[in-house]
Amino acid sequence: MFSGCKTTKPLAENKPHAITEPATVTDSALPAINFHDQTTWILGYFNPDQLTHYPYSTWYIKGFDDYQVNSDAINNLLDINKEDIAIKVVMGIWCPDSRREVPRFMRVLDAWHFPAAKVTFIGVDDAKQSPVGEYTKLDIQRVPTFIIYKNNIEAGRIIENPSTSLEQDMVKILTGMNNNK
């Protein structure tokens, strides 16, 4: 069992995963997927649309659809200028915290109307390594890690679990950065 998604196994091979089969209603009738199996992992940069396809859709769609955003926090986010904000999401398919929080985070971004082009997704193995140049500079200790940048400077991180909620933590990060000006 992975506690806190902080295992230290060796780096897995970087195998491209071609996901072509869209999610269907019958996904729930399929056998359970072992996401600890390296063949299910997405490593390196990836398009989050992959998560809406099988086998990832088995957890992603439900997590996205079931998450109820905090409307007060979303209204606060809507008041923040998105122009100079960018986000990196570092996650492991094998990690239950990533499978829980990333769909919720995407729901928050959707409610906030945050541009998808300003979000970078990086998949890691269970040693939290990724075949991405300069990845080690991100200093990832636990996943998921949501890194929020303002004017290309890291404003803050949400690591593994939010303190309050994803959207409330984002407001705190972004307004804290604004108060320091």
Rosetta blueprint (number, residue, H / E / L):
1 M L
2 F L
3 S L
4 G L
5 C L
6 K L
7 T L
8 T L
9 K L
10 P L
11 L L
12 A L
13 E L
14 N L
15 K L
16 P L
17 H L
18 A L
19 I L
20 T L
21 E L
22 P E
23 A L
24 T L
25 V H
26 T H
27 D H
28 S H
29 A H
30 L L
31 P L
32 A L
33 I L
34 N L
35 F L
36 H L
37 D L
38 Q H
39 T H
40 T H
41 W L
42 I L
43 L L
44 G E
45 Y E
46 F E
47 N L
48 P H
49 D H
50 Q H
51 L H
52 T H
53 H E
54 Y L
55 P L
56 Y L
57 S H
58 T H
59 W H
60 Y H
61 I H
62 K H
63 G H
64 F H
65 D H
66 D H
67 Y L
68 Q L
69 V L
70 N L
71 S H
72 D H
73 A H
74 I H
75 N H
76 N H
77 L H
78 L H
79 D L
80 I L
81 N L
82 K L
83 E L
84 D L
85 I E
86 A E
87 I E
88 K E
89 V E
90 V E
91 M E
92 G L
93 I L
94 W L
95 C L
96 P H
97 D H
98 S H
99 R H
100 R H
101 E H
102 V H
103 P H
104 R H
105 F H
106 M H
107 R H
108 V H
109 L H
110 D H
111 A H
112 W H
113 H L
114 F L
115 P L
116 A H
117 A H
118 K H
119 V E
120 T E
121 F E
122 I E
123 G E
124 V L
125 D L
126 D L
127 A L
128 K L
129 Q L
130 S L
131 P L
132 V L
133 G L
134 E L
135 Y H
136 T H
137 K H
138 L H
139 D L
140 I L
141 Q L
142 R L
143 V L
144 P L
145 T E
146 F E
147 I E
148 I E
149 Y E
150 K E
151 N L
152 N L
153 I E
154 E E
155 A E
156 G E
157 R E
158 I E
159 I E
160 E L
161 N L
162 P L
163 S L
164 T L
165 S L
166 L H
167 E H
168 Q H
169 D H
170 M H
171 V H
172 K H
173 I H
174 L H
175 T H
176 G H
177 M H
178 N H
179 N H
180 N L
181 K L
